[in-house]
């Protein structure tokens, strides 16, 4: 993901130069006319989402995820032909009046009810999939990228229906570029993804990235020409962007494995202490509740007897740094809690 305040074409060129956008990627753009009325902007954005969902479903060749089908169903119910019917249609002559003809107002009301029902069904279905993790967020078989402007993003974050329809599109994209976004919108994007169950890492180098860094699960600040505002608000501070790889693949992986070792050892030594007490009371103290250890031994158990092994994770290295950097797939071992198994 790239969130920037640059213009549309500048952001796209930056994405291509940095390797985020590849030549073979299909780019789906969501942009609205800033001078158009808000109602027209919402309609144009909804139509663009429908066209994007059609393209993505075609990429899957009949094996599209359930969330895409739900989004298409919600859109069809919301923008069906009944929604375009006028509120009042006056007949030209008395011959056009039929006693059993439905009222236009009633038809409009039923169309609105169908739209609300479909939107509710879509939200419940999507939330159910996210709760059960039945459909993980993963790129599509055919790589595609999403480019969204700040105005479009503002409309999406202000509408629950648009957000629900937009999430399946970005959830399966290989790259997402948000251009002309404000610092507040950057934070809202991170908040939106976190509400959907994603674990977010945000990295920035300027004061306009502070809100995004603080909203993310993990914030990384880069010290540079933009100052130290981002670095002071972040959880980690690096001097250059290229240090992100060793921070995640080497330091992050090693820290998780060390923490896993320490947690397991803490449980181990506590269980050993409890088993000794239980064995002594069951077979020697006749369940009298007498402690096998005196107060001094219990005090020194954690403070002296086991402290040496507790310090071993400081020096422990799961794998050499060269191996971790050569094989990035090992990072998934720490993500899945491999050190706790």
C-alpha positions, 0 to 999 in steps of 0.5 A, spaced: 500 500 500 502 507 498 498 513 501 501 519 498 498 526 498 501 527 490 497 528 484 494 522 481 499 521 475 505 523 480 503 517 485 502 512 479 509 514 476 512 513 483 509 506 484 511 504 477 518 506 479 518 503 486 516 496 483 509 497 487 506 497 480 508 492 475 507 493 467 503 486 467 498 489 473 491 491 471 490 497 474 483 499 477 482 506 478 477 510 482 476 517 481 470 522 481 469 529 478 471 534 484 466 539 481 460 534 480 454 534 485 455 529 491 450 525 489 453 524 482 459 522 485 456 517 489 453 514 483 459 514 479 463 511 484 458 505 485 458 504 477 466 504 477 465 499 483 460 494 479 465 494 473 471 493 477 467 487 480 465 484 473 473 485 471 475 481 478 470 476 477 472 474 470 480 474 472 478 468 477 474 464 471 468 462 475 472 461 481 471 468 485 470 468 492 464 469 496 465 476 498 465 478 490 459 475 489 455 478 495 458 485 493 455 484 486 448 482 489 448 488 493 450 493 488 444 490 483 439 491 488 441 498 490 441 500 483 436 496 480 431 499 474 426 500 480 430 505 483 430 509 477 422 510 477 419 517 478 416 518 485 410 520 481 408 518 474 402 522 471 398 518 466 397 522 459 390 520 459 384 517 463 385 510 459 392 510 462 389 509 469 388 502 471 385 500 478 389 494 479 396 498 477 401 499 483 402 506 486 409 509 483 410 511 491 409 504 493 414 501 488 419 506 490 418 504 497 419 497 496 425 498 491 428 502 497 426 496 502 430 491 497 436 495 497 436 496 504 435 488 505 440 486 500 445 491 503 444 488 510 445 481 508 451 483 504 454 486 511 452 480 515 455 475 510 462 479 510 462 480 517 461 472 518 466 470 513 471 475 517 469 472 523 470 465 521 476 466 517 473 462 511 476 467 506 483 470 507 485 476 504 489 474 499 491 477 492 487 474 486 490 469 481 491 475 475 495 481 479 491 487 479 492 494 482 487 499 485 488 506 485 483 511 488 483 518 489 482 522 496 475 524 494 473 517 492 476 515 499 472 520 503 466 518 500 467 511 501 469 512 508 463 516 509 458 511 507 458 504 510 455 501 503 460 503 499 465 501 504 462 494 504 462 494 497 469 497 496 473 492 501 472 485 497 476 489 491 482 492 495 482 485 499 484 481 493 489 487 490 496 486 489 497 493 490 493 499 492 495 506 491 491 512 495 493 519 492 491 526 494 489 524 501 490 528 507 493 525 514 486 524 517 484 520 511 491 516 511 489 514 519 482 512 516 484 507 511 488 504 517 482 504 521 478 501 516 483 495 515 484 494 522 476 493 523 476 488 517 481 484 521 488 486 518 494 487 522 497 493 519 504 496 519 505 503 517 511 507 515 512 514 514 517 520 514 514 526 515 509 530 520 503 528 515 504 521 517 504 521 524 496 520 525 497 514 520 503 511 524 499 512 531 493 508 528 497 502 526 498 496 530 506 497 528 508 504 527 515 505 523 518 512 523 524 514 518 529 520 520 530 524 514 529 531 511 522 531 513 524 531 520 523 527 526 516 528 528 514 521 525 520 517 528 518 520 535 511 518 534 513 511 532 514 504 535 521 503 531 525 508 528 530 507 522 534 511 518 533 509 511 527 505 508 532 499 506 533 498 513 525 495 513 527 488 511 532 487 516 528 490 521 522 485 519 525 479 517 531 479 522 530 483 528 522 481 528 523 474 527 528 473 532 525 477 537 518 473 536 522 466 537 526 469 543 519 471 546 516 464 545 522 461 548 521 465 554 514 464 555 514 457 554 520 456 559 516 461 564 510 456 564 515 450 564 519 452 571 512 454 574 509 447 572 515 444 575 514 447 582 507 446 582 508 438 581 513 438 586 509 441 591 503 436 589 507 430 589 510 432 596 503 433 599 500 427 596 505 422 598 509 424 604 505 430 607 498 426 607 495 432 604 496 437 610 498 443 605 505 443 608 510 446 603 516 442 601 520 449 600 521 454 605 520 461 604 527 463 602 527 457 597 521 460 594 523 467 594 530 465 591 526 460 586 525 465 581 530 470 583 536 466 583 535 458 581 532 459 574 534 466 573 540 464 568 536 460 564 531 466 563 537 470 560 538 465 555 533 468 550 538 474 550 543 470 546 539 465 543 539 466 535 534 462 531 537 462 525 543 466 522 541 473 519 544 471 512 539 465 512 533 469 514 534 475 509 535 470 503 529 466 505 523 471 506 518 465 507 521 464 514 517 470 516 511 466 516 513 462 521 513 467 526 507 470 523 503 463 525 506 463 532 511 457 530 515 458 536 510 457 540 509 450 537 
